[in-house]
Amino acid sequence: MLIIIHLLLMLAASLCLLAGVGLAMFGRKRKFWLQGHKNLNSAGGIFLAAGGVMAFVHIILAGADHLAGIHQQVGAIAVMLAFLTVLLGFYSLKAPNKNVFRAVHRWSGRLSLIAILAALTLGLSMIGIF
């Protein structure tokens, strides 16, 4: 049951993060884009963390090895990159050299989104959906 909750939380995280990135890419001309971007990506981060906890607890209860497969390894990297991106995003709002931190935030966001989608694809292939 925990692994199904993990799947649902990770799907929700992916949707929130994709929407947040899409808003940042295509909605910059609107007044609310930054607040919407922050809200969607914060919700995505919460779903991502909760999904990671569900997977971690499932592995403990199943007595399996942590980070035993490529899905788990890519997923762990994706979670770390996503939280680095969140920290860079919030820091870039008040950083003395905003342009540098915004550029690093954008690139880490792109990398984390690629890693999240790769982990999602690998996870779905593990259960025979993809």
C-alpha positions as CSV (number, residue, x, y, z in Angstrom):
1,M,0.0,0.0,0.0
2,L,2.8,2.4,0.8
3,I,4.3,2.0,-2.7
4,I,0.9,3.0,-4.2
5,I,0.9,6.1,-2.0
6,H,4.5,6.7,-3.2
7,L,3.4,6.5,-6.8
8,L,0.5,8.9,-6.3
9,L,2.5,11.4,-4.4
10,M,5.3,11.3,-7.0
11,L,2.8,11.8,-9.8
12,A,1.3,14.7,-8.0
13,A,4.7,16.2,-7.4
14,S,5.6,15.8,-11.1
15,L,2.4,17.6,-12.1
16,C,2.9,20.4,-9.7
17,L,6.5,20.9,-10.7
18,L,5.7,20.8,-14.4
19,A,3.0,23.4,-13.9
20,G,5.3,25.5,-11.8
21,V,8.1,25.4,-14.5
22,G,5.5,26.0,-17.2
23,L,4.3,29.1,-15.4
24,A,7.8,30.4,-15.0
25,M,8.5,29.8,-18.7
26,F,5.3,31.0,-20.3
27,G,3.5,33.1,-17.7
28,R,6.1,35.7,-16.9
29,K,4.0,38.5,-18.4
30,R,1.3,38.0,-15.8
31,K,1.4,39.7,-12.4
32,F,0.9,36.5,-10.4
33,W,3.5,34.3,-12.1
34,L,6.1,34.4,-9.3
35,Q,3.6,33.7,-6.5
36,G,2.1,30.9,-8.6
37,H,5.5,29.5,-9.4
38,K,6.5,29.5,-5.8
39,N,3.2,27.9,-4.6
40,L,3.2,25.2,-7.3
41,N,6.8,24.3,-6.8
42,S,6.5,24.3,-3.0
43,A,3.5,22.0,-3.2
44,G,5.5,19.8,-5.6
45,G,8.4,19.8,-3.1
46,I,6.1,18.7,-0.3
47,F,4.6,15.9,-2.4
48,L,8.2,14.9,-3.4
49,A,9.3,14.7,0.2
50,A,6.3,12.8,1.3
51,G,6.7,10.4,-1.7
52,G,10.3,9.8,-0.8
53,V,9.3,9.0,2.8
54,M,6.7,6.5,1.6
55,A,9.3,4.8,-0.5
56,F,11.9,4.8,2.3
57,V,9.4,3.3,4.8
58,H,8.3,0.7,2.2
59,I,11.9,-0.4,1.7
60,I,12.5,-0.7,5.5
61,L,9.3,-2.7,6.0
62,A,10.1,-5.0,3.0
63,G,13.6,-5.6,4.3
64,A,15.1,-4.6,0.9
65,D,18.3,-2.6,0.1
66,H,18.1,1.1,-0.2
67,L,19.2,2.6,-3.5
68,A,19.5,-0.9,-5.0
69,G,18.3,0.0,-8.5
70,I,18.7,2.7,-11.1
71,H,15.2,4.1,-10.3
72,Q,16.0,4.6,-6.7
73,Q,19.4,6.2,-7.5
74,V,18.0,8.6,-10.1
75,G,15.1,9.3,-7.7
76,A,17.4,10.2,-4.9
77,I,19.4,12.5,-7.2
78,A,16.2,14.1,-8.4
79,V,15.0,14.8,-4.9
80,M,18.3,16.4,-3.9
81,L,18.4,18.5,-7.1
82,A,14.8,19.6,-6.5
83,F,15.5,20.8,-3.0
84,L,18.7,22.5,-4.1
85,T,16.6,24.3,-6.8
86,V,14.1,25.4,-4.2
87,L,16.9,26.8,-2.0
88,L,18.5,28.6,-4.9
89,G,15.2,30.0,-6.0
90,F,14.4,31.5,-2.6
91,Y,17.9,32.7,-2.1
92,S,18.0,34.4,-5.5
93,L,15.2,36.7,-4.5
94,K,17.4,38.4,-1.9
95,A,20.9,37.6,-3.2
96,P,23.3,40.4,-3.8
97,N,24.1,39.0,-7.3
98,K,20.6,38.0,-8.4
99,N,21.5,37.3,-12.0
100,V,24.0,34.6,-11.2
101,F,21.8,32.8,-8.7
102,R,18.8,33.0,-11.0
103,A,20.8,31.4,-13.8
104,V,22.0,28.6,-11.5
105,H,18.4,28.2,-10.2
106,R,17.1,27.8,-13.7
107,W,19.7,25.3,-14.7
108,S,19.3,23.2,-11.5
109,G,15.6,23.3,-12.1
110,R,16.0,22.0,-15.6
111,L,18.3,19.2,-14.4
112,S,16.0,18.3,-11.5
113,L,13.0,18.2,-13.8
114,I,14.9,15.9,-16.2
115,A,15.9,13.7,-13.3
116,I,12.3,13.6,-11.9
117,L,10.9,12.6,-15.3
118,A,13.6,10.0,-15.7
119,A,12.9,8.5,-12.3
120,L,9.2,8.6,-13.0
121,T,9.7,6.8,-16.3
122,L,12.0,4.2,-14.7
123,G,9.5,3.6,-11.9
124,L,6.6,3.2,-14.3
125,S,8.7,0.7,-16.3
126,M,9.4,-1.2,-13.1
127,I,5.7,-1.9,-12.6
128,G,5.1,-2.6,-16.3
129,I,3.2,0.6,-17.2
130,F,5.8,2.1,-19.4
